[in-house]
Amino acid sequence: MVRAVKFEISEQKQGDALTLAVAGELDLETAPKLADRVGGKSSDGVAALTLDLTELTFMDSSGLRLLIELDRQAAAAPWSLMLRAPKHESARTVLRLTGADRALPFEEDVR
């Protein structure tokens, strides 16, 4: 039996700044959905993208890979990326264990 994965993206735009709030699980199934959403918005004149991960309850290596790729894209593009750390320990663990908590542009301490 396959269980349904909780995953939601909400957005808030102010001028050329966009915040995408991600809730639920960021994994192999849901990471492409977030990638598509970001890809569609990065060409809409967005200069600053914030991914609010505070309500993320779980993240696997697919989610981490996406965050790393978005950081690379932002470095080469005319938009910036900022991440808000997850508050749930299960989502924070992959960031801490891999060193991504120090390598990616988090606005708050992930540890």
C-alpha positions as CSV (number, residue, x, y, z in Angstrom):
1,M,0.0,0.0,0.0
2,V,1.3,3.5,-0.9
3,R,0.6,6.2,1.5
4,A,-0.4,9.7,0.5
5,V,2.4,12.2,1.0
6,K,1.4,15.6,2.5
7,F,2.9,18.4,0.5
8,E,1.8,21.9,0.0
9,I,3.3,25.0,-1.5
10,S,1.9,28.5,-0.9
11,E,3.3,31.7,-2.2
12,Q,3.5,35.3,-1.3
13,K,4.9,38.0,-3.7
14,Q,5.9,41.5,-2.8
15,G,7.3,43.4,-5.7
16,D,10.1,41.3,-7.2
17,A,10.5,39.2,-4.0
18,L,8.7,35.8,-3.8
19,T,8.4,33.5,-0.8
20,L,7.3,29.9,-1.4
21,A,6.3,28.2,1.9
22,V,6.7,24.5,1.7
23,A,4.8,22.2,4.1
24,G,5.0,18.4,4.5
25,E,7.6,16.1,3.0
26,L,10.2,17.1,0.4
27,D,11.3,13.8,-1.1
28,L,11.7,11.9,-4.4
29,E,8.0,12.3,-5.1
30,T,7.5,16.0,-4.2
31,A,10.9,17.6,-5.1
32,P,10.0,17.8,-8.8
33,K,6.8,19.6,-7.9
34,L,8.8,22.3,-6.1
35,A,11.4,22.4,-8.8
36,D,8.7,23.1,-11.4
37,R,7.1,25.8,-9.3
38,V,10.4,27.5,-8.8
39,G,11.3,27.2,-12.5
40,G,8.1,28.8,-13.5
41,K,8.5,31.7,-11.1
42,S,12.2,32.4,-11.7
43,S,11.4,33.6,-15.2
44,D,8.6,35.9,-14.0
45,G,10.9,38.7,-13.0
46,V,11.6,37.5,-9.5
47,A,14.8,39.0,-8.1
48,A,14.7,37.4,-4.6
49,L,13.3,33.9,-3.8
50,T,12.8,32.8,-0.3
51,L,12.0,29.1,0.4
52,D,10.3,28.9,3.7
53,L,10.9,25.4,5.0
54,T,9.7,26.0,8.5
55,E,6.7,23.6,8.1
56,L,8.7,20.9,6.3
57,T,8.3,17.7,8.3
58,F,10.7,15.4,6.4
59,M,13.4,15.8,3.7
60,D,15.4,13.1,2.0
61,S,18.4,13.3,-0.3
62,S,16.1,14.3,-3.2
63,G,15.0,17.4,-1.4
64,L,18.6,18.2,-0.4
65,R,19.7,17.8,-3.9
66,L,17.1,20.2,-5.1
67,L,18.1,22.9,-2.5
68,I,21.8,22.5,-3.7
69,E,20.7,22.8,-7.3
70,L,18.6,25.9,-6.6
71,D,21.6,27.5,-4.8
72,R,23.8,26.8,-7.9
73,Q,21.1,28.3,-10.2
74,A,20.8,31.4,-8.1
75,A,24.5,31.9,-8.1
76,A,24.5,31.9,-11.9
77,A,21.2,33.8,-12.4
78,P,19.9,37.3,-11.8
79,W,18.0,36.2,-8.7
80,S,19.0,35.4,-5.1
81,L,18.0,32.5,-2.9
82,M,17.3,32.5,0.8
83,L,16.2,29.5,2.9
84,R,14.3,29.5,6.2
85,A,15.2,26.5,8.3
86,P,12.7,23.7,9.1
87,K,11.5,23.6,12.7
88,H,11.0,19.9,12.7
89,E,14.0,17.8,13.7
90,S,13.4,15.1,11.2
91,A,13.7,17.7,8.3
92,R,16.7,19.4,9.9
93,T,18.7,16.2,10.4
94,V,19.7,15.8,6.7
95,L,20.9,19.4,6.6
96,R,23.0,19.0,9.7
97,L,24.5,15.6,8.9
98,T,25.6,16.7,5.4
99,G,26.9,20.2,6.3
100,A,24.2,21.8,4.1
101,D,23.2,23.8,7.2
102,R,26.5,25.7,6.8
103,A,26.9,25.6,3.0
104,L,23.4,26.8,1.9
105,P,22.0,30.3,2.4
106,F,19.9,29.9,5.5
107,E,18.7,33.1,7.2
108,E,18.6,31.4,10.6
109,D,20.7,28.8,12.4
110,V,19.7,25.2,11.4
111,R,21.6,23.6,14.3
